[in-house]
Amino acid sequence: MSIVEEPIAVSITRGETAVMTTPPTGRKRGRPLEMQPDEVLLRIRQLSEQQTLFRVHLHQPALYARARRLFGTWARAVALAGLDHASAVSEARRRAVEARRRRWSPGRARD
Protein backbone atom coordinates (compact mmCIF):
# COMPACT_ATOMS: atom_id res chain seq x y z
CA MET A 1 0.00 0.00 0.00
CA SER A 2 1.47 3.32 -0.99
CA ILE A 3 0.40 6.74 0.11
CA VAL A 4 0.12 9.27 -2.67
CA GLU A 5 0.92 12.79 -1.67
CA GLU A 6 -1.00 15.45 -3.56
CA PRO A 7 0.74 18.79 -4.04
CA ILE A 8 -0.85 21.88 -2.58
CA ALA A 9 -0.03 25.28 -4.02
CA VAL A 10 0.62 27.91 -1.38
CA SER A 11 1.20 31.55 -2.30
CA ILE A 12 4.04 33.07 -0.27
CA THR A 13 4.46 36.57 -1.67
CA ARG A 14 3.47 38.43 -4.80
CA GLY A 15 3.65 36.02 -7.69
CA GLU A 16 5.93 33.50 -5.97
CA THR A 17 4.43 30.08 -5.31
CA ALA A 18 5.79 27.28 -3.15
CA VAL A 19 4.58 23.71 -3.47
CA MET A 20 3.93 21.74 -0.29
CA THR A 21 2.59 18.23 0.11
CA THR A 22 -0.09 16.92 2.46
CA PRO A 23 1.12 14.91 5.45
CA PRO A 24 1.36 11.17 4.69
CA THR A 25 -0.59 10.11 7.78
CA GLY A 26 -4.00 10.28 6.07
CA ARG A 27 -5.72 11.72 9.14
CA LYS A 28 -7.12 15.20 9.53
CA ARG A 29 -5.09 17.90 11.19
CA GLY A 30 -5.80 19.03 14.73
CA ARG A 31 -6.33 17.27 18.00
CA PRO A 32 -7.73 13.75 17.86
CA LEU A 33 -11.27 13.30 19.12
CA GLU A 34 -11.31 12.43 22.81
CA MET A 35 -14.76 10.90 22.46
CA GLN A 36 -16.43 9.73 19.26
CA PRO A 37 -19.90 11.17 18.45
CA ASP A 38 -21.57 7.78 19.02
CA GLU A 39 -20.02 7.55 22.49
CA VAL A 40 -21.25 11.06 23.37
CA LEU A 41 -24.80 10.15 22.31
CA LEU A 42 -24.63 6.89 24.28
CA ARG A 43 -23.58 8.74 27.44
CA ILE A 44 -26.41 11.25 26.94
CA ARG A 45 -28.89 8.36 26.70
CA GLN A 46 -27.44 6.83 29.89
CA LEU A 47 -27.84 10.15 31.73
CA SER A 48 -31.42 10.33 30.52
CA GLU A 49 -32.16 6.91 31.99
CA GLN A 50 -30.79 8.15 35.33
CA GLN A 51 -32.82 11.38 34.97
CA THR A 52 -29.70 13.53 35.29
CA LEU A 53 -29.79 15.46 32.01
CA PHE A 54 -30.47 18.76 33.76
CA ARG A 55 -27.39 20.70 35.01
CA VAL A 56 -25.00 18.48 33.07
CA HIS A 57 -22.87 21.55 32.42
CA LEU A 58 -22.12 21.62 36.16
CA HIS A 59 -21.84 17.91 36.93
CA GLN A 60 -20.14 16.65 33.75
CA PRO A 61 -18.60 19.66 32.01
CA ALA A 62 -16.35 17.58 29.74
CA LEU A 63 -19.32 15.71 28.26
CA TYR A 64 -21.29 18.94 27.89
CA ALA A 65 -18.41 20.70 26.12
CA ARG A 66 -17.70 17.75 23.83
CA ALA A 67 -21.39 17.52 22.84
CA ARG A 68 -21.49 21.23 22.07
CA ARG A 69 -18.33 21.03 19.98
CA LEU A 70 -19.54 18.03 18.01
CA PHE A 71 -23.21 18.96 17.57
CA GLY A 72 -23.38 22.75 18.00
CA THR A 73 -25.70 22.88 21.01
CA TRP A 74 -26.58 20.67 23.96
CA ALA A 75 -30.22 20.61 22.82
CA ARG A 76 -29.21 19.32 19.37
CA ALA A 77 -27.02 16.62 20.93
CA VAL A 78 -29.93 15.50 23.11
CA ALA A 79 -32.24 15.48 20.08
CA LEU A 80 -29.74 13.41 18.05
CA ALA A 81 -29.59 10.96 20.96
CA GLY A 82 -33.29 10.38 20.31
CA LEU A 83 -34.58 12.31 23.32
CA ASP A 84 -36.89 15.29 23.69
CA HIS A 85 -34.85 18.12 25.20
CA ALA A 86 -37.88 20.30 25.98
CA SER A 87 -39.61 17.57 27.96
CA ALA A 88 -36.38 16.73 29.82
CA VAL A 89 -35.98 20.37 30.87
CA SER A 90 -39.64 20.74 31.89
CA GLU A 91 -39.43 17.51 33.93
CA ALA A 92 -36.30 18.76 35.68
CA ARG A 93 -37.97 22.09 36.46
CA ARG A 94 -41.01 20.27 37.85
CA ARG A 95 -38.76 18.21 40.15
CA ALA A 96 -36.93 21.35 41.27
CA VAL A 97 -40.19 23.11 42.17
CA GLU A 98 -41.36 20.06 44.12
CA ALA A 99 -38.06 19.93 46.00
CA ARG A 100 -38.35 23.63 46.91
CA ARG A 101 -41.90 23.15 48.13
CA ARG A 102 -40.86 20.21 50.30
CA ARG A 103 -37.86 22.10 51.63
CA TRP A 104 -39.89 25.15 52.64
CA SER A 105 -43.11 23.43 53.69
CA PRO A 106 -44.76 24.98 56.81
CA GLY A 107 -44.33 21.82 58.93
CA ARG A 108 -40.58 21.68 58.40
CA ALA A 109 -38.19 23.64 60.60
CA ARG A 110 -35.85 25.98 58.72
CA ASP A 111 -32.14 25.76 59.43
C-alpha positions as CSV (number, residue, x, y, z in Angstrom):
1,M,0.0,0.0,0.0
2,S,1.5,3.3,-1.0
3,I,0.4,6.7,0.1
4,V,0.1,9.3,-2.7
5,E,0.9,12.8,-1.7
6,E,-1.0,15.5,-3.6
7,P,0.7,18.8,-4.0
8,I,-0.8,21.9,-2.6
9,A,0.0,25.3,-4.0
10,V,0.6,27.9,-1.4
11,S,1.2,31.6,-2.3
12,I,4.0,33.1,-0.3
13,T,4.5,36.6,-1.7
14,R,3.5,38.4,-4.8
15,G,3.7,36.0,-7.7
16,E,5.9,33.5,-6.0
17,T,4.4,30.1,-5.3
18,A,5.8,27.3,-3.2
19,V,4.6,23.7,-3.5
20,M,3.9,21.7,-0.3
21,T,2.6,18.2,0.1
22,T,-0.1,16.9,2.5
23,P,1.1,14.9,5.4
24,P,1.4,11.2,4.7
25,T,-0.6,10.1,7.8
26,G,-4.0,10.3,6.1
27,R,-5.7,11.7,9.1
28,K,-7.1,15.2,9.5
29,R,-5.1,17.9,11.2
30,G,-5.8,19.0,14.7
31,R,-6.3,17.3,18.0
32,P,-7.7,13.7,17.9
33,L,-11.3,13.3,19.1
34,E,-11.3,12.4,22.8
35,M,-14.8,10.9,22.5
36,Q,-16.4,9.7,19.3
37,P,-19.9,11.2,18.5
38,D,-21.6,7.8,19.0
39,E,-20.0,7.6,22.5
40,V,-21.3,11.1,23.4
41,L,-24.8,10.1,22.3
42,L,-24.6,6.9,24.3
43,R,-23.6,8.7,27.4
44,I,-26.4,11.2,26.9
45,R,-28.9,8.4,26.7
46,Q,-27.4,6.8,29.9
47,L,-27.8,10.1,31.7
48,S,-31.4,10.3,30.5
49,E,-32.2,6.9,32.0
50,Q,-30.8,8.2,35.3
51,Q,-32.8,11.4,35.0
52,T,-29.7,13.5,35.3
53,L,-29.8,15.5,32.0
54,F,-30.5,18.8,33.8
55,R,-27.4,20.7,35.0
56,V,-25.0,18.5,33.1
57,H,-22.9,21.6,32.4
58,L,-22.1,21.6,36.2
59,H,-21.8,17.9,36.9
60,Q,-20.1,16.6,33.8
61,P,-18.6,19.7,32.0
62,A,-16.4,17.6,29.7
63,L,-19.3,15.7,28.3
64,Y,-21.3,18.9,27.9
65,A,-18.4,20.7,26.1
66,R,-17.7,17.7,23.8
67,A,-21.4,17.5,22.8
68,R,-21.5,21.2,22.1
69,R,-18.3,21.0,20.0
70,L,-19.5,18.0,18.0
71,F,-23.2,19.0,17.6
72,G,-23.4,22.7,18.0
73,T,-25.7,22.9,21.0
74,W,-26.6,20.7,24.0
75,A,-30.2,20.6,22.8
76,R,-29.2,19.3,19.4
77,A,-27.0,16.6,20.9
78,V,-29.9,15.5,23.1
79,A,-32.2,15.5,20.1
80,L,-29.7,13.4,18.1
81,A,-29.6,11.0,21.0
82,G,-33.3,10.4,20.3
83,L,-34.6,12.3,23.3
84,D,-36.9,15.3,23.7
85,H,-34.9,18.1,25.2
86,A,-37.9,20.3,26.0
87,S,-39.6,17.6,28.0
88,A,-36.4,16.7,29.8
89,V,-36.0,20.4,30.9
90,S,-39.6,20.7,31.9
91,E,-39.4,17.5,33.9
92,A,-36.3,18.8,35.7
93,R,-38.0,22.1,36.5
94,R,-41.0,20.3,37.9
95,R,-38.8,18.2,40.1
96,A,-36.9,21.4,41.3
97,V,-40.2,23.1,42.2
98,E,-41.4,20.1,44.1
99,A,-38.1,19.9,46.0
100,R,-38.4,23.6,46.9
101,R,-41.9,23.1,48.1
102,R,-40.9,20.2,50.3
103,R,-37.9,22.1,51.6
104,W,-39.9,25.1,52.6
105,S,-43.1,23.4,53.7
106,P,-44.8,25.0,56.8
107,G,-44.3,21.8,58.9
108,R,-40.6,21.7,58.4
109,A,-38.2,23.6,60.6
110,R,-35.9,26.0,58.7
111,D,-32.1,25.8,59.4
